[in-house]
């Protein structure tokens, strides 16, 4: 499941929390403009397995999906390189 944090009415973080309750086995990847470590950590704490910055979408989305489907976590390289993850 691919979510954006900046969804209208219900943000992606809250949507992920609700999805996790209804479908605990859901594999969630965030595709978002949010790059602060707080958003990345919160998304991963909620059980998201992937976090892709929209600027990295072309190079990162398919590898993120492949990693998540294989059971491996994925965070965009630009976020890993710029923050203490």
C-alpha positions in Angstrom: 0.0 0.0 0.0 1.4 3.4 -1.0 0.4 6.4 1.2 1.3 10.1 1.2 1.6 11.8 4.6 -0.1 14.9 3.3 -3.5 13.5 2.4 -6.5 15.7 2.6 -8.9 15.3 5.6 -7.0 12.3 7.0 -3.2 12.5 7.0 -1.2 9.5 6.0 0.1 8.8 9.5 -3.4 8.5 10.9 -4.5 6.4 7.8 -1.5 4.1 8.4 -2.6 3.7 12.1 -6.1 2.7 11.0 -4.9 0.4 8.3 -2.5 -1.3 10.7 -5.5 -2.0 13.0 -7.7 -3.4 10.2 -5.0 -5.2 8.2 -2.0 -5.9 10.4 -0.2 -7.7 7.6 -0.4 -4.7 5.2 2.9 -3.6 3.7 3.0 0.2 3.8 5.3 2.5 1.8 5.1 6.2 2.3 5.8 8.3 -0.9 5.9 11.9 0.4 7.6 15.3 0.4 8.2 15.1 4.1 11.9 14.7 4.8 12.3 15.4 8.6 13.5 12.6 10.7 10.4 12.9 12.9 8.1 11.9 10.0 10.4 9.1 8.9 10.7 7.7 12.4 6.9 8.0 13.0 6.1 6.2 9.8 8.5 3.4 10.6 7.2 3.1 14.1 3.7 2.7 12.8 4.8 -0.3 10.8 5.6 1.3 7.4 8.3 -0.7 5.8 9.3 1.8 3.1 9.7 5.6 3.0 10.4 7.3 -0.4 10.9 11.0 -0.8 9.0 12.2 -3.8 12.1 13.8 -5.3 13.6 10.2 -5.4 10.4 8.6 -6.8 11.9 7.8 -10.2 14.9 6.0 -8.8 13.4 4.8 -5.5 9.8 3.7 -5.8 10.3 0.4 -7.6 13.3 -0.6 -5.4 11.2 0.3 -2.3 8.4 -1.9 -3.5 10.8 -4.7 -4.3 12.4 -4.4 -0.9 9.1 -4.3 1.0 7.7 -7.3 -0.9 10.9 -9.2 0.0 10.5 -8.2 3.7 13.3 -5.7 3.8 12.9 -2.1 5.0 13.6 0.8 2.6 14.3 4.5 3.1 15.3 6.8 0.2 19.0 7.1 -0.1 18.8 10.9 0.1 17.1 10.6 3.5 19.5 7.9 4.7 22.5 10.1 3.7 21.2 13.3 5.2 19.8 12.1 8.5 20.8 9.7 11.3 18.6 6.8 10.3 
